[in-house]
Amino acid sequence: QVQLLESGGGLVHAGASLILSCSASGRTFCGYPVTWYRRAPGKEREFVAVSKKSGQTYYTNSVKGRFTISRNAAQETVYLEMTSLNNEETAMYCCNMEKNWGPGTQVTVTS
């Protein structure tokens, strides 16, 4: 059974950058879509970005041009590169593949 684990979150100031990682064990991400979601305090879970089986990527409008989702060559890790972070993006970030979820990594952005 695949296991997912996110890492890379932390406390940063507005305008900073972070790279989040989602690592798989049991099998690779090859051939499967991988999606990043986030849940901010007091808000519902929100779609952030997806890396599709075809290699196409899609993003929620608020992060277009600032966030990039990618996979490493071995397809053992999926990344979410985030730039120009603002305080509205403080949230728990989780990755998903084939109904499997990681526990999440916290991102906190201070003004």
N, C-alpha and C positions, 0 to 999 in steps of 0.2 A: 504494500500500500504506500502510495506517495505521501511524503511528509514535506511540508513547506515551513520555512523559517525566514522571517524578515529581519533586517538589521539596517543600521545606518541613521536612525533617527537621533534627535538630540535637541538641545536648546540653542537657538541662533537668533541674531538680530535681524530685523527687517532689511531686505536687500541681499541677504546672504544666500548661499547655495548649499545644497545637500545632495548626496547620491544615496538612494535607498536600494537595498538588495533583497531579492527573494530567491532563496536557494532551495533546490529540490533534492531529496534523497529517495531511493527506491526506483525511480526512473527519471529521465530527463524531460524537459519541456517540449522536445521535438514533436511536431505534428499537432500540438494543442495550443489553443488560445490561452493567454495569460492576461488577467485584468487586475489593475490596481484600483482600490476603493479607499475612501477616507470617511471617517465619522468625526465631526467636530462637536465640541460641547453643546448640548442642547439641540442638536440637529440630527436629521436622518442621514443614514449612510449615502454617500454620493459617489457615482462613477467618476474616475479620474482619467484613466487611459487603458487601452487594450492593445496587445500585440496579437494579431490574428494568425491563424495557421498559414495563410498565404504570405505572411510577412508584412501585410498592411497594418498601419497603426492609426488609431483614432483617439481624440482627446476631447474632454469637456471644454467648452468655449473659454472658460476663465483661465485655463492654463496653456492654451495654444501659443506657441512661440517661446514659451518659457520652460516647459517640461518635455522630456524625451524618454520614451520607453525603448528598451533595447535588450538583446539577448547576447550572452557570450558565445564563443564559437562552439563550445561543447554542449550548449543549451542546458547547462546545469544551474545557471543563474540568470535571472531577469532583473534589470536595473530600472530605476526611475530617477533620472537626473532632473533636479529642480533648481531653477535659478530665480533671482529677484523675488524671493519669498516675502509675503506680507502676512500680517497678523490674522487675516481671515483664513489662512491655510493651516493654522494650528489644528491638529487632528491626529487621531490614530489611523495610521495607514496600513492596510492589509492587502495581501495578494491572494488570488484565487485561480485555481486550475481544476477543471473537471469536478466541480463541487467540493473541492478540498480547499481549506482555508488555513493560512498561517495565523499565529497568535497576534500579529501586528507589531508595529514599531511606532513610538510616539514622536511626533514632530511638534515642537513648541516654538513659535516665532514671537519675539518681543518687539515692541515699537521703540 
